[in-house]
Amino acid sequence: MAENGTINESDPTGEQISVTPTKIAALTKFSRESAMDSNPAIADMVGKNLSRSIALGIDLGFFEGTGASNQPTGLKNTANITTDSTTTGTNGSAPTNLDFILKALGTLSQQNANMDRAVIVMHSRTWAELTQLKDSQNRYLLNAVQTGGAPARSIDGVPVFLSNQLSTTETQGTGTTCSSVYAYDASQIIVVKAHDMRLEASQDAYFSTDEIGIRCIARVGFAVPNPKAVVRVSGVL
């Protein structure tokens, strides 16, 4: 615009997003005698295991949720995310290099994602394969793309997280033991918690059998306002 020109007023536009949190719960019971006689306390161990189960369930829903049958909609089933199956081939393939991940990061960058908040998530099976890849001079490939000061597990400076909740039974062509790798801008994923995880005990619910019940409950939902901030590479054997 011209110097001293009038700056035209503009109003921001927004869109309302509705997220319905989904309930996830676990329950177990044990005898009062076990609670009284155990050391360490069985109630503490059970509580920790239930909390871990709920956390794993949330992880599963975040990536694999179908959006039906009381499941949240996970990244895999979110409409309009970028899904790339070309780099792994018609029937899927095991990694031979890191190009498929570097391509996913490049795609993410082209979508104006905040690469400072980018993350990579894969199954531990995939990471184990990547750590063994070597170049023609028997040097590990991961060493070439891990930069100084980056997180201990990273590719091209982008932190890598592992989740065994990712399916290893996806189908791509004739491949039936495929998995997916995700690269996404974490700042553009919304996690809605209706309340924090609750761990509760009752000494009355199983009065007739003199048992103690412990339950763990959480309600969460997910939303992806900008689906292009998520790249899924499928067909990884």
ZIQUIDA-V423336 format. One record per pair of residues at least 12 apart in sequence whose C-alpha atoms are under 10 Angstrom apart, sorted by the first residue. I is the first residue (numbers start at 1). J is the second residue. Records with the same first field share a line. If there is no record, write none. Layout:
I: J + J
//
This chain:
15: 225
16: 225
17: 223 + 224 + 225
18: 221 + 222 + 223
19: 72 + 73 + 190 + 191 + 192 + 193 + 220 + 221 + 222 + 223
20: 72 + 192 + 193 + 194 + 219 + 220 + 221 + 222 + 223
21: 70 + 71 + 72 + 191 + 192 + 193 + 194 + 195 + 218 + 219 + 220 + 221 + 222
22: 58 + 61 + 67 + 70 + 71 + 72 + 73 + 192 + 193 + 194 + 218 + 219 + 220 + 221 + 222
23: 58 + 70 + 71 + 72 + 194 + 217 + 218 + 219 + 220 + 221
24: 53 + 54 + 55 + 57 + 58 + 61 + 70 + 71 + 197 + 216 + 217 + 218 + 219 + 220
25: 50 + 51 + 53 + 54 + 57 + 197 + 198 + 199 + 215 + 216 + 217 + 218 + 219
26: 49 + 50 + 51 + 53 + 54 + 57 + 199 + 214 + 215 + 216 + 217 + 218
27: 46 + 47 + 50 + 199 + 200 + 201 + 213 + 214 + 215 + 216 + 217
28: 46 + 47 + 50 + 201 + 212 + 213 + 214 + 215 + 216
29: 43 + 46 + 201 + 202 + 203 + 205 + 206 + 211 + 212 + 213 + 214 + 215
30: 42 + 43 + 46 + 206 + 209 + 210 + 211 + 212 + 213 + 214
31: 206 + 209 + 210 + 211 + 212 + 213
32: 203 + 209 + 210 + 211 + 212 + 213
33: 210 + 211 + 212
34: 211 + 212
35: 211 + 212
43: 201 + 212 + 213 + 214
46: 213 + 214 + 215
47: 199 + 200 + 201 + 214 + 215 + 216
48: 199 + 216
49: 216
50: 199 + 214 + 215 + 216 + 217
51: 197 + 198 + 199 + 215 + 216 + 217 + 218
52: 216
53: 216
54: 197 + 216 + 217 + 218
55: 197 + 218
56: 163 + 164 + 165
57: 165 + 218
58: 72 + 74 + 165 + 218 + 219 + 220 + 221
59: 74 + 163 + 164 + 165 + 166
60: 72 + 74 + 163 + 164 + 165 + 166 + 167
61: 73 + 74 + 75 + 76 + 165 + 166 + 220 + 221 + 222
62: 74 + 75 + 76 + 77 + 165 + 166 + 191 + 220 + 221 + 222 + 223
63: 75 + 76 + 77 + 78 + 121 + 163 + 165 + 166 + 167 + 180 + 182 + 222
64: 76 + 77 + 78 + 165 + 166 + 167
65: 77 + 78 + 222
66: 78
71: 221
72: 220 + 221 + 222 + 223
73: 221 + 222 + 223 + 224
74: 221 + 222 + 223 + 224
75: 182 + 184 + 189 + 222 + 223 + 224 + 227 + 230 + 231 + 232
76: 166 + 180 + 182 + 230 + 231 + 232 + 234
78: 222 + 223 + 224 + 227 + 230
79: 224 + 227 + 228
80: 224 + 226 + 227 + 228 + 229 + 230 + 231
81: 184 + 224 + 226 + 227 + 228 + 229 + 230 + 231 + 232
82: 104 + 107 + 108 + 182 + 183 + 227 + 228 + 229 + 230 + 231 + 232 + 233
83: 104 + 180 + 182 + 228 + 230 + 231 + 232 + 233 + 234
84: 100 + 103 + 104 + 107 + 180 + 181 + 231 + 232 + 233 + 234 + 235
85: 100 + 172 + 180 + 232 + 233 + 234 + 235 + 236
86: 100 + 233 + 234 + 235
87: 99 + 100 + 101 + 103 + 104 + 233 + 234 + 235 + 236
88: 100 + 172 + 178 + 233 + 234 + 235 + 236 + 237
89: 172 + 173 + 234 + 235 + 236
90: 172 + 173 + 174 + 175 + 235
91: 171 + 172 + 173 + 174 + 175 + 176 + 178 + 235 + 236 + 237
92: 170 + 171 + 172 + 173 + 174 + 175 + 176 + 177 + 178 + 179 + 234 + 235 + 236 + 237
93: 172 + 175 + 177 + 178 + 234 + 235 + 236 + 237
94: 126 + 129 + 130 + 178 + 179 + 235 + 236 + 237
95: 126 + 127 + 129 + 130 + 133 + 236 + 237
96: 129 + 130 + 132 + 133 + 134 + 135 + 141
97: 129 + 130 + 133 + 134 + 135 + 141 + 142
98: 130 + 133 + 141 + 142 + 145 + 155
100: 181 + 233 + 236
101: 120 + 155 + 156 + 181 + 182 + 183 + 231 + 232 + 233
102: 145 + 155 + 156 + 183
103: 231 + 233
104: 120 + 181 + 182 + 183 + 184 + 230 + 231 + 232 + 233
105: 118 + 119 + 120 + 155 + 156 + 158 + 182 + 183 + 184 + 230 + 231
106: 183 + 231
107: 183 + 228 + 229 + 230 + 231
108: 183 + 184 + 185 + 228 + 229 + 230 + 231
109: 184 + 185 + 229
110: 228 + 229
111: 226 + 227 + 228 + 229 + 230
112: 185 + 228 + 229
113: 184 + 185 + 186 + 187 + 188 + 226 + 228 + 229 + 230
114: 184 + 185 + 186 + 187 + 188 + 229
115: 157 + 158 + 184 + 185 + 186 + 187
116: 157 + 158 + 159 + 185 + 186 + 187
117: 158 + 159 + 184 + 185 + 186 + 187 + 188
118: 157 + 158 + 159 + 160 + 183 + 184 + 185 + 186 + 187 + 188 + 229 + 230
119: 154 + 155 + 157 + 158 + 159 + 160 + 161 + 182 + 183 + 184 + 185 + 186 + 187 + 230
120: 153 + 154 + 155 + 158 + 159 + 160 + 161 + 162 + 181 + 182 + 183 + 184 + 185 + 186 + 231 + 232
121: 159 + 160 + 161 + 162 + 163 + 166 + 180 + 181 + 182 + 183 + 184 + 232
122: 160 + 161 + 162 + 163 + 164 + 165 + 166 + 167 + 179 + 180 + 181 + 182 + 183 + 233 + 236
123: 161 + 162 + 163 + 164 + 165 + 166 + 167 + 168 + 179 + 180 + 181 + 182 + 236
124: 161 + 162 + 163 + 164 + 165 + 166
125: 162 + 163 + 164 + 168 + 179 + 236 + 237
126: 162 + 168 + 179 + 180 + 181 + 236 + 237
127: 153 + 160 + 161 + 162 + 181
129: 237
130: 142
131: 143
142: 154 + 155 + 156
143: 155 + 156
144: 156
145: 157 + 158
146: 158 + 159
158: 183
159: 183
160: 182 + 183
161: 182
162: 181
166: 179 + 180 + 181
167: 179 + 180
168: 180 + 235 + 236 + 237
169: 235 + 237
170: 234 + 235 + 236 + 237
171: 234 + 235 + 236
172: 234 + 235 + 236 + 237
173: 235
175: 235 + 236 + 237
176: 235 + 237
177: 235 + 236 + 237
178: 234 + 235 + 236 + 237
179: 233 + 234 + 235 + 236 + 237
180: 232 + 233 + 234 + 235 + 236 + 237
181: 231 + 232 + 233 + 234 + 235 + 236
182: 230 + 231 + 232 + 233 + 234
183: 229 + 230 + 231 + 232 + 233
184: 227 + 228 + 229 + 230 + 231 + 232
185: 226 + 227 + 228 + 229 + 230 + 231
186: 224 + 229 + 230
187: 224 + 229
188: 223 + 224 + 225 + 226 + 227 + 228 + 229 + 230
189: 222 + 223 + 224 + 225 + 226 + 227 + 229 + 230
190: 221 + 222 + 223 + 224 + 225
191: 220 + 221 + 222 + 223 + 224
192: 219 + 220 + 221 + 222 + 223
193: 218 + 219 + 220 + 221 + 222
194: 218 + 219 + 220 + 221
195: 217 + 218 + 219 + 220
196: 217 + 218 + 219 + 220
197: 216 + 217 + 218 + 219 + 220
198: 215 + 216 + 217 + 218 + 219
199: 214 + 215 + 216 + 217 + 218
200: 213 + 214 + 215 + 216 + 217
201: 213 + 214 + 215 + 216
202: 214 + 215
//
